[in-house]
Amino acid sequence: MLRHLPDSQQIIQRLRCAGPDSPRITANHFDMEFEYVRHLYRTLRQVGFLVKYKQNEAKRRGQNAPDQEFHNQTVYKTTERAEELAQTVRD
């Protein structure tokens, strides 16, 4: 599946390591076009590899930095399916 989406494996790996992130911040990190990254995020969400991350979860956990960093941005995190896929790719 991921071989049909260039750069998607890189995005999943970043989200696994860095935690929840927005398409805009990911695009800046990898120096990619925002619309391209947003399309990848949307596609990864449709196939079940990403879900929207509720910023309330960060507040409950006492993580204030993401709220400031992601002001008015939709933030995503990997799903268990993406975690399993990443494990099989790595092995």
Stockholm file with secondary structure:
# STOCKHOLM 1.0

chainA/1-91         MLRHLPDSQQIIQRLRCAGPDSPRITANHFDMEFEYVRHLYRTLRQVGFLVKYKQNEAKRRGQNAPDQEFHNQTVYKTTERAEELAQTVRD
#=GR chainA/1-91 SS CGGGSTTHHHHHHHHHHHCSBCHHHHHHHHTCCHHHHHHHHHHHHHTTSEEECCHHHHHHTTCHHHHHHTTTCCCEEECHHHHHHHHHHHC
#=GC SS_cons        CGGGSTTHHHHHHHHHHHCSBCHHHHHHHHTCCHHHHHHHHHHHHHTTSEEECCHHHHHHTTCHHHHHHTTTCCCEEECHHHHHHHHHHHC
//
